[in-house]
Amino acid sequence: MWKLIIAYHTALAGLIIANALWLRRRAARPAVPTSFPSLTIIIPARNEVANLQRLLPTLLAQTYPSFDVLVYDDASEDGTSDVVRRLGDSRVRLLRGKGPPPGWVGKVHALAEASAHARGELVAFLDADAELLRPNALERLVARFTALPGEAALSGLTHMVGGGALLVSAIPFSFLINLPLPLVPRLRLPMFSAMNGQFWMVARATYERLRPHHQHPDEVLEDLVIGRYLMRHGVIVWMEDLQDDLAVHMYGSLAEAWRGLRKNVYLAMGGTPLMVAPLLAVYLLCFFAPLLNSPWFLLSLFALKGLTDRVARQPLGVTLLAPLTFVLLALLAVDSAVSHWTGTARWKGRRIVRGA
């Protein structure tokens, strides 16, 4: 068994290195647009005063010549709408909703509603806690999208900053050990397709043809499901390294990160006891049981986490605390499962209910 675990760790290291090299090669392409199609940026916002005060100025500072911004206020209980109104910029439009109807998740409903008001030839979906890092970020992102072959969508790895890094750093770790990026456009298999809902861009004609948010109204992990849905319909989702252009301030603290990820982990592992239990057992077997046989396996944990942390530009201190991250993930998986079983999973004042 130990030989199989060693082989598994070796394969993971190889996959991480292959993904890192592929991301670096893709990022090295010239990011200069050959055309400037009109672009609508859609931002779902529920109680996002602080985040919008950071994000919107970076959008309005963009040098891209033809874009507008749609902020969908999802029944906020703070001054989210006031932040938009105070801007007084015609490029930013405000839509206000009353919350999702039965059978819809709030974010998915907000994006579905706002997309009906998009004007651009391209549509980009951007989380409110994001930040554009340079004035030509939109130009660079559009350049990457328009250079993609065939019918495609662009998403990728953003620079994840803020509190709760011990848990947040597990997101790129999971991404890099589960998805063979160089093979995704070649195999075109939905099971190997993914998307980062923090940012993705697609042609509006493609979006209106497939209406992905309308097809998956009750999905908490809508980005994962929509990525696979697009691939099934011939749209390749290209995951690239977007860290030079986009940062995301996900959480303010470890406690907030725990609450935010608790709603996702159980669903990401399959969303049923029959799927989650075996996956958790495999996780414990591959990342904890080897330490009982030899402490040298600890070096493997540091190496695997260290590789993904370097790709994701996480602080060195996060890597040095890698064993704590692996422990927290196991505990979070259990807590996430219990919260869904008991109906106590919540986010932004709403109970998380997946209808199907």
C-alpha positions as CSV (number, residue, x, y, z in Angstrom):
1,M,0.0,0.0,0.0
2,W,2.8,2.4,0.9
3,K,4.3,2.0,-2.6
4,L,0.9,3.0,-4.1
5,I,0.8,6.1,-1.9
6,I,4.3,7.0,-2.9
7,A,3.3,6.6,-6.5
8,Y,0.3,8.7,-5.9
9,H,2.3,11.5,-4.3
10,T,4.8,11.3,-7.2
11,A,2.0,11.5,-9.8
12,L,0.5,14.6,-8.0
13,A,3.9,16.3,-8.0
14,G,4.2,15.6,-11.7
15,L,0.7,16.9,-12.4
16,I,1.3,20.1,-10.4
17,I,4.6,20.8,-12.3
18,A,2.9,20.1,-15.7
19,N,0.1,22.5,-14.8
20,A,2.5,25.1,-13.6
21,L,4.6,25.0,-16.8
22,W,1.4,25.1,-18.9
23,L,0.1,28.1,-17.0
24,R,3.4,29.9,-17.3
25,R,3.6,29.2,-21.0
26,R,0.1,30.5,-21.6
27,A,0.7,33.6,-19.5
28,A,3.8,34.4,-21.5
29,R,1.7,35.1,-24.7
30,P,1.5,38.7,-25.7
31,A,-1.6,40.2,-24.1
32,V,-2.4,43.0,-26.6
33,P,-5.8,43.0,-28.2
34,T,-6.1,43.0,-32.0
35,S,-9.7,44.3,-31.6
36,F,-11.8,45.9,-29.0
37,P,-15.3,44.3,-28.9
38,S,-17.7,45.9,-26.6
39,L,-17.8,44.3,-23.1
40,T,-20.3,44.2,-20.3
41,I,-19.0,43.3,-16.9
42,I,-21.7,41.8,-14.5
43,I,-21.1,42.0,-10.8
44,P,-23.5,40.3,-8.3
45,A,-23.5,42.2,-5.0
46,R,-25.2,41.4,-1.7
47,N,-23.9,43.5,1.2
48,E,-20.8,44.5,-0.7
49,V,-20.2,48.1,0.3
50,A,-16.5,47.7,1.2
51,N,-15.7,45.4,-1.7
52,L,-17.4,47.7,-4.3
53,Q,-15.6,50.7,-2.9
54,R,-12.4,48.9,-3.8
55,L,-13.4,47.2,-7.1
56,L,-15.4,49.9,-8.9
57,P,-12.6,52.6,-9.0
58,T,-10.2,50.0,-10.5
59,L,-12.8,49.3,-13.2
60,L,-13.4,52.9,-14.0
61,A,-9.6,53.5,-14.3
62,Q,-9.4,51.0,-17.2
63,T,-8.1,52.1,-20.5
64,Y,-10.3,49.7,-22.4
65,P,-12.3,51.9,-24.9
66,S,-15.8,50.1,-24.9
67,F,-17.2,48.6,-21.7
68,D,-20.0,49.0,-19.3
69,V,-20.6,47.6,-15.8
70,L,-23.8,46.1,-14.4
71,V,-24.0,45.9,-10.6
72,Y,-26.9,43.7,-9.5
73,D,-27.9,44.5,-5.9
74,D,-29.3,41.3,-4.6
75,A,-31.6,42.6,-1.8
76,S,-28.7,44.1,0.1
77,E,-29.2,45.2,3.7
78,D,-26.4,47.8,3.7
79,G,-25.5,50.7,1.4
80,T,-24.5,48.6,-1.7
81,S,-26.7,50.6,-4.0
82,D,-25.5,53.9,-2.6
83,V,-21.9,53.1,-3.5
84,V,-23.0,52.8,-7.2
85,R,-25.2,55.9,-7.2
86,R,-22.4,58.0,-5.7
87,L,-20.1,57.2,-8.6
88,G,-22.2,59.2,-11.0
89,D,-20.6,57.4,-14.0
90,S,-22.8,56.5,-17.0
91,R,-20.7,53.4,-17.6
92,V,-21.9,51.8,-14.4
93,R,-25.6,50.7,-14.2
94,L,-27.4,49.6,-11.1
95,L,-30.1,46.8,-11.0
96,R,-31.9,46.0,-7.8
97,G,-33.5,42.7,-7.0
98,K,-35.7,41.4,-4.2
99,G,-33.8,38.2,-3.6
100,P,-34.0,34.8,-5.4
101,P,-37.3,33.1,-5.9
102,P,-37.8,29.5,-4.7
103,G,-35.5,27.0,-6.5
104,W,-32.8,29.6,-7.1
105,V,-29.5,30.3,-5.4
106,G,-29.0,34.1,-4.9
107,K,-25.8,34.5,-6.9
108,V,-27.1,32.4,-9.8
109,H,-30.4,34.3,-9.9
110,A,-28.5,37.7,-9.8
111,L,-26.3,36.7,-12.8
112,A,-29.2,35.3,-14.8
113,E,-31.3,38.5,-14.2
114,A,-28.4,40.9,-15.0
115,S,-27.4,39.0,-18.1
116,A,-30.7,40.0,-19.8
117,H,-29.5,43.6,-19.6
118,A,-26.0,43.0,-21.1
119,R,-25.2,45.2,-24.1
120,G,-21.6,44.1,-25.0
121,E,-20.5,41.6,-27.6
122,L,-18.6,39.9,-24.7
123,V,-19.9,39.3,-21.2
124,A,-17.6,39.0,-18.1
125,F,-18.9,37.8,-14.8
126,L,-16.8,39.3,-11.9
127,D,-17.2,38.8,-8.1
128,A,-17.6,42.0,-6.1
129,D,-14.5,41.1,-3.9
130,A,-12.2,41.3,-6.9
131,E,-9.8,44.0,-7.9
132,L,-8.2,44.9,-11.2
133,L,-4.5,45.3,-10.7
134,R,-3.5,47.5,-13.6
135,P,-5.2,50.0,-15.9
136,N,-4.9,47.8,-18.9
137,A,-6.2,44.7,-17.2
138,L,-9.3,44.6,-19.3
139,E,-7.3,44.9,-22.5
140,R,-5.1,42.0,-21.5
141,L,-8.1,39.8,-20.5
142,V,-9.9,40.6,-23.7
143,A,-6.7,39.8,-25.7
144,R,-6.5,36.4,-24.0
145,F,-10.1,35.7,-24.8
146,T,-10.1,36.8,-28.4
147,A,-7.0,34.7,-29.0
148,L,-8.7,31.5,-28.0
149,P,-9.6,29.1,-30.8
150,G,-13.2,28.2,-31.6
151,E,-16.1,28.8,-29.2
152,A,-14.5,29.3,-25.8
153,A,-14.8,30.8,-22.4
154,L,-11.9,32.3,-20.4
155,S,-11.4,31.8,-16.7
156,G,-8.5,31.0,-14.5
157,L,-6.4,31.4,-11.4
158,T,-6.7,34.8,-9.7
159,H,-4.4,36.2,-7.0
160,M,-6.2,35.2,-3.8
161,V,-5.4,37.6,-1.0
162,G,-6.8,38.6,2.4
163,G,-7.5,36.7,5.6
164,G,-7.8,32.9,6.1
165,A,-4.9,32.1,3.8
166,L,-4.4,28.7,5.5
167,L,-7.8,27.6,4.1
168,V,-7.9,29.8,1.0
169,S,-4.6,28.4,-0.3
170,A,-6.3,25.0,-0.4
171,I,-8.4,26.3,-3.4
172,P,-5.5,26.5,-5.9
173,F,-4.0,23.3,-4.3
174,S,-7.2,21.4,-5.1
175,F,-7.4,23.0,-8.6
176,L,-3.8,22.1,-9.5
177,I,-4.0,18.5,-8.2
178,N,-7.3,17.6,-9.8
179,L,-7.3,19.2,-13.3
180,P,-4.8,18.2,-16.1
181,L,-4.8,21.6,-17.7
182,P,-2.7,20.7,-20.8
183,L,-5.2,17.9,-21.7
184,V,-8.5,19.9,-21.2
185,P,-8.7,21.4,-24.7
186,R,-7.5,18.1,-26.2
187,L,-9.7,15.7,-24.4
188,R,-12.8,17.9,-24.3
189,L,-14.3,15.8,-21.5
190,P,-16.8,17.5,-19.2
191,M,-15.3,15.8,-16.1
192,F,-12.0,17.6,-16.8
193,S,-13.7,21.0,-17.3
194,A,-13.8,23.6,-14.6
195,M,-14.3,27.3,-14.1
196,N,-13.5,29.9,-11.5
197,G,-16.7,31.8,-10.8
198,Q,-14.7,34.8,-9.5
199,F,-14.1,35.7,-13.1
200,W,-15.1,34.3,-16.5
201,M,-15.7,35.8,-19.9
202,V,-17.7,34.5,-22.9
203,A,-19.2,35.8,-26.1
204,R,-22.7,37.1,-25.4
205,A,-24.0,35.1,-28.3
206,T,-22.7,31.9,-26.7
207,Y,-24.2,32.9,-23.4
208,E,-27.6,33.6,-24.8
209,R,-27.6,30.4,-26.8
210,L,-26.8,28.2,-23.8
211,R,-28.2,30.3,-20.9
212,P,-26.1,28.4,-18.4
213,H,-27.4,30.2,-15.2
214,H,-31.0,29.5,-16.2
215,Q,-30.1,25.8,-16.7
216,H,-28.6,25.5,-13.2
217,P,-30.6,27.8,-11.0
218,D,-30.0,25.9,-7.7
219,E,-26.3,25.2,-7.9
220,V,-24.2,26.6,-5.1
221,L,-21.1,25.5,-7.0
222,E,-22.4,27.1,-10.2
223,D,-19.0,27.7,-11.7
224,L,-18.0,24.0,-11.5
225,V,-21.3,22.8,-12.9
226,I,-21.5,25.5,-15.7
227,G,-17.9,24.7,-16.7
228,R,-18.9,21.1,-17.4
229,Y,-22.2,22.2,-19.0
230,L,-20.3,24.5,-21.4
231,M,-17.9,21.7,-22.3
232,R,-20.8,19.3,-23.1
233,H,-22.1,21.9,-25.6
234,G,-18.8,22.3,-27.3
235,V,-17.5,25.4,-25.5
236,I,-14.0,24.9,-24.1
237,V,-13.3,26.7,-20.8
238,W,-9.6,27.8,-20.8
239,M,-8.2,28.1,-17.3
240,E,-5.2,30.5,-17.4
241,D,-3.0,32.3,-14.9
242,L,-4.7,35.7,-14.4
243,Q,-2.9,36.8,-11.3
244,D,-1.1,39.7,-12.9
245,D,-4.5,41.3,-13.7
246,L,-7.0,40.1,-11.0
247,A,-6.8,39.8,-7.3
248,V,-9.7,38.6,-5.1
249,H,-10.1,39.5,-1.4
250,M,-12.0,36.5,-0.5
251,Y,-12.3,36.6,3.3
252,G,-11.2,38.9,6.1
253,S,-10.2,36.2,8.6
254,L,-9.8,32.5,9.1
255,A,-13.2,32.3,10.8
256,E,-14.9,34.0,7.8
257,A,-13.0,31.7,5.4
258,W,-14.3,28.7,7.4
259,R,-17.9,29.9,7.2
260,G,-17.6,30.7,3.5
261,L,-16.0,27.4,2.5
262,R,-18.2,25.3,4.7
263,K,-21.1,25.8,2.3
264,N,-18.9,24.5,-0.6
265,V,-16.7,21.6,0.5
266,Y,-19.5,19.0,1.0
267,L,-20.9,19.8,-2.4
268,A,-17.5,19.8,-4.1
269,M,-16.9,16.3,-2.7
270,G,-20.1,15.0,-4.3
271,G,-22.9,16.3,-2.0
272,T,-24.1,12.9,-0.8
273,P,-22.8,10.7,2.1
274,L,-22.1,7.8,-0.4
275,M,-19.7,10.0,-2.3
276,V,-18.2,12.1,0.5
277,A,-17.4,9.3,2.9
278,P,-15.1,7.4,0.4
279,L,-13.4,10.6,-0.7
280,L,-12.7,11.6,2.9
281,A,-11.3,8.2,3.6
282,V,-9.0,8.3,0.6
283,Y,-7.9,11.8,1.7
284,L,-7.0,10.6,5.2
285,L,-5.3,7.5,3.8
286,C,-3.1,9.4,1.3
287,F,-2.2,12.5,3.4
288,F,-2.3,11.3,7.0
289,A,-1.9,7.5,7.3
290,P,1.6,7.6,5.6
291,L,2.9,9.7,8.5
292,L,2.3,6.7,10.8
293,N,4.7,4.6,8.6
294,S,7.4,7.2,8.1
295,P,7.9,10.9,9.0
296,W,9.6,11.3,5.6
297,F,6.1,11.6,4.1
298,L,5.8,14.9,5.9
299,L,8.4,16.2,3.4
300,S,6.1,15.1,0.6
301,L,3.2,17.1,2.1
302,F,5.4,20.2,2.3
303,A,6.6,19.7,-1.3
304,L,3.1,19.3,-2.8
305,K,1.7,22.3,-0.9
306,G,4.8,24.3,-1.5
307,L,4.6,23.8,-5.3
308,T,1.0,24.9,-5.5
309,D,1.6,27.8,-3.1
310,R,4.4,29.1,-5.4
311,V,2.1,28.9,-8.4
312,A,-0.6,30.7,-6.5
313,R,1.8,33.3,-5.0
314,Q,0.9,32.4,-1.4
315,P,3.2,33.6,1.4
316,L,6.0,31.4,2.6
317,G,4.5,31.3,6.0
318,V,1.4,29.5,4.6
319,T,3.6,26.8,3.1
320,L,5.5,26.3,6.4
321,L,2.1,25.7,8.1
322,A,1.0,23.2,5.4
323,P,0.3,20.3,7.8
324,L,-2.1,22.6,9.7
325,T,-3.9,23.3,6.3
326,F,-4.3,19.6,5.7
327,V,-5.8,19.1,9.2
328,L,-8.1,22.0,8.8
329,L,-9.4,20.7,5.5
330,A,-10.3,17.3,7.0
331,L,-12.2,19.1,9.9
332,L,-13.8,21.5,7.4
333,A,-15.1,18.6,5.3
334,V,-16.8,17.0,8.3
335,D,-18.2,20.3,9.4
336,S,-19.5,21.1,5.9
337,A,-21.2,17.7,5.7
338,V,-22.9,18.1,9.1
339,S,-24.0,21.7,8.2
340,H,-25.7,20.4,5.1
341,W,-27.2,17.4,6.8
342,T,-28.7,19.6,9.5
343,G,-29.7,22.5,7.2
344,T,-27.5,25.0,9.0
345,A,-25.2,25.9,6.1
346,R,-25.6,29.7,5.6
347,W,-23.9,32.6,3.8
348,K,-24.8,36.3,3.9
349,G,-27.8,35.7,6.0
350,R,-29.4,33.0,3.7
351,R,-29.7,29.3,4.3
352,I,-27.9,27.3,1.7
353,V,-30.4,24.9,0.0
354,R,-29.6,22.9,-3.1
355,G,-32.9,21.9,-4.6
356,A,-31.8,19.1,-6.8
